[in-house]
Amino acid sequence: MPTSSHSAEGYIKFSFTHEPAPPPAHPALAGLLRVRDELRRWGWLGVLPDGIGYGNISARRPGGNTFVISASGTGRHKNALPEHFCAVLTVDIARNFVLCRGPLPASSESMSHGAVYATRPDTHAVIHVHDRALYARLRATGAPATPDDAEFGTPELARAIAALAPTLPPVAVLRLGGHPDGMLAFGPSIGAARDALAALRPKE
C-alpha cells in the first residue's frame, strides 16, 4: 500500500495512501470517458511541455461522498481508458490526506473535488479545467472565485471551495483565484457540468 505525497514548488500539497486495485466500477464511467476526451480536444485538459498534467474529471459514487476521478499523470493520453481512473475513498482536509484505490494514484486536485461532494449533496460530477482566455473572461465578468491566496492542491483551497460551493446554483462554474488559469465546474450530472463549461466557449 504505497504512501506518498503530492508536491510542487518545493512544498507538500497533500499526503495520500494509494491502494493498488483494478479500475473502479461506476455506472457513469462511459460518460466520464467521453467528456474527458472532449475536454482534452478543447485543450482544457492535457499535459504541459514539461510533462506536468492539468485538468481532471470526477463523478460521485452511489451512496456517499466517495468518487471516481481521473488519475494523476493521465492527461498525456489522447483517449481515456477505465484504468486511467481511481476511486477516492477518503478526503480529510484537516489532516491534508487522501486515501485512493485503483490502478494509479488520484489526481492532485482530489481534495478540491471532495470539498464539493461533501458540501453539495446534489452534485454528482466535478470538472477541473485550465484555459487562460476563459479564466480572464470569468475574472472580468465577476464570476464566483476562491481567494487568490488559496493555492492549488492545498487544504486552504479545499476549505475555500467548501465555503463557496453551497452558495452557488446547482450547476456552476467558479474561478480558482490561487490556481492560475484553473476553473471548477460542478452539477447534478457529467453532462450538466460539461455543458456549463461549453456554454462559455467562444462562438465559432
Secondary structure per residue as TSV (DSSP state, phi and psi in degrees):
chain	resnum	aa	ss	phi	psi
A	1	M	-	360.0	88.0
A	2	P	-	-61.2	139.6
A	3	T	E	-125.3	133.1
A	4	S	E	-152.3	-164.4
A	5	S	E	-146.3	144.2
A	6	H	E	-84.9	134.8
A	7	S	E	-142.3	158.2
A	8	A	E	-164.1	153.6
A	9	E	T	55.0	26.5
A	10	G	T	86.5	6.0
A	11	Y	E	-142.2	156.3
A	12	I	E	-71.9	134.8
A	13	K	E	-88.6	-57.1
A	14	F	E	-158.7	157.8
A	15	S	E	-96.2	153.3
A	16	F	E	-148.2	155.0
A	17	T	E	-116.4	125.9
A	18	H	E	-110.6	122.1
A	19	E	E	-100.7	109.4
A	20	P	E	-58.9	135.1
A	21	A	-	-163.7	166.8
A	22	P	S	-63.2	167.7
A	23	P	-	-56.0	141.1
A	24	P	-	-71.5	143.7
A	25	A	-	-84.2	144.7
A	26	H	-	-158.4	134.7
A	27	P	T	-63.0	-21.6
A	28	A	T	-106.3	17.6
A	29	L	H	-61.1	-38.8
A	30	A	H	-60.2	-40.5
A	31	G	H	-67.5	-37.7
A	32	L	H	-60.5	-46.1
A	33	L	H	-62.0	-43.3
A	34	R	H	-65.1	-47.0
A	35	V	H	-69.1	-38.3
A	36	R	H	-58.4	-44.4
A	37	D	H	-66.6	-34.7
A	38	E	H	-65.2	-44.3
A	39	L	H	-60.3	-37.4
A	40	R	H	-67.6	-38.3
A	41	R	H	-63.4	-33.5
A	42	W	H	-74.5	-12.1
A	43	G	T	84.1	10.7
A	44	W	S	-90.5	-8.5
A	45	L	S	-143.7	136.9
A	46	G	E	168.6	-141.2
A	47	V	E	-141.7	139.3
A	48	L	-	-78.6	165.0
A	49	P	T	-57.0	-27.8
A	50	D	T	-84.3	5.1
A	51	G	S	91.7	-2.9
A	52	I	-	-80.8	126.9
A	53	G	E	-81.6	158.6
A	54	Y	E	-145.4	149.6
A	55	G	-	84.8	146.6
A	56	N	E	-162.8	167.5
A	57	I	E	-143.1	144.5
A	58	S	E	-145.1	164.1
A	59	A	E	-143.0	138.1
A	60	R	E	-64.3	139.5
A	61	R	-	-83.8	148.6
A	62	P	T	-59.1	135.3
A	63	G	T	87.6	24.2
A	64	G	S	169.3	-162.8
A	65	N	S	-100.9	6.2
A	66	T	-	-76.3	160.3
A	67	F	E	-155.3	162.5
A	68	V	E	-103.0	144.4
A	69	I	E	-145.0	149.4
A	70	S	E	-60.5	134.8
A	71	A	B	-79.1	163.6
A	72	S	T	-60.9	136.7
A	73	G	T	79.5	10.3
A	74	T	-	-96.5	-0.7
A	75	G	T	-63.4	-20.1
A	76	R	T	-73.6	-16.5
A	77	H	-	-82.3	128.3
A	78	K	S	-63.7	-41.9
A	79	N	S	-120.4	129.2
A	80	A	-	-78.7	147.1
A	81	L	-	-124.6	161.7
A	82	P	G	-55.0	-34.0
A	83	E	G	-72.3	-3.2
A	84	H	G	-91.1	8.0
A	85	F	E	-121.0	155.0
A	86	C	E	-139.4	166.1
A	87	A	E	-99.2	133.5
A	88	V	E	-99.8	116.7
A	89	L	E	-97.2	-28.7
A	90	T	E	-141.8	132.1
A	91	V	E	-125.3	110.3
A	92	D	E	-114.3	95.6
A	93	I	T	-64.8	-39.9
A	94	A	T	-61.4	-38.0
A	95	R	T	-91.9	-3.4
A	96	N	T	58.0	48.5
A	97	F	E	-136.8	142.4
A	98	V	E	-131.8	134.7
A	99	L	E	-110.6	124.9
A	100	C	E	-133.2	159.4
A	101	R	E	-141.0	131.0
A	102	G	E	156.8	-171.5
A	103	P	S	-65.7	-30.9
A	104	L	S	-135.3	158.6
A	105	P	-	-66.2	158.7
A	106	A	B	-70.6	159.2
A	107	S	-	-59.3	152.4
A	108	S	T	-69.8	-8.6
A	109	E	T	-100.0	16.3
A	110	S	H	-60.6	-35.1
A	111	M	H	-66.1	-35.1
A	112	S	H	-64.4	-44.7
A	113	H	H	-62.2	-45.4
A	114	G	H	-60.9	-34.2
A	115	A	H	-64.3	-36.0
A	116	V	H	-69.3	-48.8
A	117	Y	H	-61.3	-35.6
A	118	A	H	-71.1	-27.1
A	119	T	H	-108.8	-8.5
A	120	R	-	-129.1	86.3
A	121	P	T	-59.2	-20.7
A	122	D	T	-84.7	-5.8
A	123	T	-	-88.4	130.3
A	124	H	-	-124.4	1.9
A	125	A	E	-154.2	142.0
A	126	V	E	-133.1	136.2
A	127	I	E	-126.4	131.7
A	128	H	E	-117.5	122.1
A	129	V	E	-132.6	168.7
A	130	H	E	-129.4	132.7
A	131	D	-	-163.5	121.0
A	132	R	H	-64.9	-44.4
A	133	A	H	-67.5	-43.0
A	134	L	H	-66.2	-39.2
A	135	Y	H	-59.8	-44.3
A	136	A	H	-64.3	-37.6
A	137	R	H	-65.2	-42.2
A	138	L	H	-64.2	-38.7
A	139	R	H	-63.3	-44.8
A	140	A	H	-66.5	-31.3
A	141	T	T	-91.3	2.0
A	142	G	T	73.1	30.1
A	143	A	-	-61.9	153.1
A	144	P	-	-57.1	143.0
A	145	A	B	-149.3	151.7
A	146	T	-	-82.4	161.7
A	147	P	-	-62.0	150.2
A	148	D	T	-65.7	-22.1
A	149	D	T	-91.7	4.2
A	150	A	S	-96.1	96.5
A	151	E	B	-83.6	160.8
A	152	F	T	-62.6	144.8
A	153	G	T	71.1	11.7
A	154	T	S	-108.2	159.0
A	155	P	H	-59.8	-31.3
A	156	E	H	-61.9	-42.3
A	157	L	H	-68.0	-42.6
A	158	A	H	-60.3	-42.1
A	159	R	H	-66.7	-38.1
A	160	A	H	-64.7	-41.3
A	161	I	H	-66.2	-40.5
A	162	A	H	-62.2	-32.7
A	163	A	H	-78.1	-35.2
A	164	L	H	-83.5	-41.3
A	165	A	G	-54.5	-43.6
A	166	P	G	-66.7	-14.9
A	167	T	G	-88.4	-5.2
A	168	L	S	-101.9	164.1
A	169	P	-	-63.2	168.2
A	170	P	S	-58.0	-30.6
A	171	V	S	-118.5	122.0
A	172	A	E	-150.1	155.6
A	173	V	E	-125.0	128.8
A	174	L	E	-126.8	151.0
A	175	R	E	-93.4	135.7
A	176	L	-	-91.9	100.9
A	177	G	T	-58.9	-36.6
A	178	G	B	-96.9	14.3
A	179	H	S	-130.0	84.3
A	180	P	T	-46.3	125.9
A	181	D	T	72.7	2.9
A	182	G	E	-93.0	138.7
A	183	M	E	-137.1	155.6
A	184	L	E	-129.5	130.2
A	185	A	E	-120.5	143.0
A	186	F	E	-143.3	159.5
A	187	G	E	-171.9	180.0
A	188	P	S	-74.3	-9.0
A	189	S	S	-152.0	165.0
A	190	I	H	-61.7	-42.2
A	191	G	H	-62.1	-39.7
A	192	A	H	-65.3	-43.8
A	193	A	H	-65.3	-41.7
A	194	R	H	-63.2	-43.7
A	195	D	H	-65.3	-33.5
A	196	A	H	-62.8	-38.3
A	197	L	H	-73.6	-43.3
A	198	A	H	-60.4	-33.8
A	199	A	T	-64.9	-19.2
A	200	L	T	-91.5	-6.1
A	201	R	S	-70.0	145.8
A	202	P	-	-60.0	142.0
A	203	K	-	-71.1	132.5
A	204	E	-	-84.3	360.0
